[in-house]
């Protein structure tokens, strides 16, 4: 027997009523979005639902960090080596201020008095807690016009990893005027000795040291009368980020040596270097000699620049025990069969540097 139509109608109405109740209940149980937020737009490179970073008002000299994401927005998590989740930097309020306070507190409150040794060699060391910086010169007596080498070493004797930034060297006169690192101005395309970009960061693990040989240039004899000169080394370091210890916290702290006072003398004729360079299509050979034709005593160093109409290359002449260098040209420098122009300088301890150059003369003949 068929069921009456009125019974089917009542059953259908009951099911519709239950469905409406379920929809209303689900809407009431959901978490409303914070007032005024709505959906968070995604910036290029950000995950959907993550707000673009907004700079904070960080103290002067401190790199600004991204602000916390909008409440209710999704966040990106990182995974550590052991599988634990690393919370994003923005999840810790006041993290940058905490790291600034830590960097200026113990164990690095102030630098200790410098330890200075004069003579040959001349060494000055400054310690700041377990970190030290040392400046080492072969001596404190130099010629007017001489180019000098200095070994700068930063050593980490703490129990934590540190990051060293911007090891620098400077020669100053008594009025605070800074001398350049070379005997002549040249284009440092590849970061020559004495010109290290500030942003080069090196990690110093506990018990490790970082060393760099840098250059300084003293004025010629006609400019040194009555003046005094000193050499000093500088560096900056950062401690590990409190949230990601494999990174620097970007709160640089200065650590400098005390200056070494130099004794200058006027060079004799035999203390001026001479340089001779020969250039052909294969490359160049360069030789540095003293006035009597003998090789300089000890290592010699310098710099070279070569350029054609559209291509240039430059770089240091690394230490040579016999005062000679040779190398080939890249094909890009030999444009239309012409040899490049070449110039540079050579230096050695106890000598005034020599400049050299090679003109284009004869290049058209295919030397």
Buried (B, 14 or more C-beta within 10 A) or exposed (E): EEEEEEEEEEEEEEEEEEEEEEEEEEEEEEEEEEEEEEEBEBEEEBEEBBBBBEEEEBEEEBEBBBBBBBEBBEEEEEEEEEEEEEEBBBEEEEBBBEBBEBBEEEEBEEBEEBBBEBEEEBBBBBBBBBBBBBBBBBBBBBBBBBBBBBBBBBBBBBEEBBBBBBBBBBBBBEEEEEBBBBBEEBEBEEEBBBBBEEEEBBBBEEEBBBEBBBBBBBBBBEEBEEEEBBBBBBBBBBBBBBBBEEBBBBBBBEBBBBBBBBEBEEBEEEBBBBBEBEBEBEBBBBBBBBEEEEBBEEBBBBBBBBBBEEBBBBBBBEBBEEBBBEEEBEEEBBEEEBBBBBBBBBBBBBBBBBEBEBEEEEBEEEB
